[in-house]
Amino acid sequence: MRECTSSIAPSPVNRMKSGEGMLRIRFAAFMIFVCAGISSAGDLPDNLGSVLDRLESNCSAFGKPSPKRYRAQGTLQQMNSDWKPETVTRTEKEFTFRDSTWQETLIKAVRTKRGGKEEDITREMIENDEKNRRNQKDKNRQGQSLSMDSEDLFVFAKKKRGEYDFSWLSDSLLDGRRVARLSAVPKKKEAERFCMTYAIQPDSMTVLMVEMKPSKNPKMVKQLSMTLSLSRDPDGHYFLRRFWMKLFVNLLVKKIRTEVVEEYGGLEY
């Protein structure tokens, strides 16, 4: 095993503030959101402002305290034009927060090609990650990096509300539970601003899932969808449990279609 050390938590798409370790979005997983046009999920205040106040208060606890260590199991699928897997790469990683930096240890990476042949690509992935990290730092210096923190994910704060149009959608089922759905659409369409759909547990006003799409696709990106599944552990910690992403990039030389999932566990505080 080798360690990759960075001043920020590793993240191919977004960067989160250092105090929000589990809020750092990485490529990830399979969407478990099940839509159903059913009756009301519960008694919700008619005044949307009071709903946003409660959501703001509840979400302020997300990722606090940040875990000192956690593990991630991921699956990355490179797809063909019909969105059928060409290759599947499974990874196991550990993240540790030490000396104000996140240290990522890639434990294992195995790629399976069509036909079932497996190949250990752990060393190759480490080298690629280090190269991508250097490129990302260059983009950061040039102002080309997409950055997101908790206030961008949970847009309920009073200073954010005026930038979005909020509306209730039909209720749905999530893991067998009836949930309310709240839509937040940016008034200004930009690649850095996302259209959000929140799945909310009505009795506690806890956000259980966030579905995200850019209000305007970045250059060369034809499709980008992300889903974050959130959870509370028995000690009350509110954290990212699963992340899923679907990406279609139309480059000049080739088209890239990818689905990735990462599931998090083994959190230590």
Secondary structure, DSSP 8 states (H G I E B T S, - for coil): -EEEEESS---SS----TT-GGGS--S-----EEEEEES-SS---S-HHHHHHHHHHHHTTTT-S--SEEEEEEEEEEE-TTS-EEEEEEEEEEEEEETTEEEEEEEEEEEEETTS-EEE-HHHHHHHHHHHHHHHHHHHHTT------HHHHSTTSHHHHTTEEEEEEEEEEETTEEEEEEEEEESS--TT-EEEEEEEETTTTEEEEEEEEESS--TTEEEEEEEEEEEE-TT--EEEEEEEEEEEEE-SS-EEEEEEEEEEEEEE-
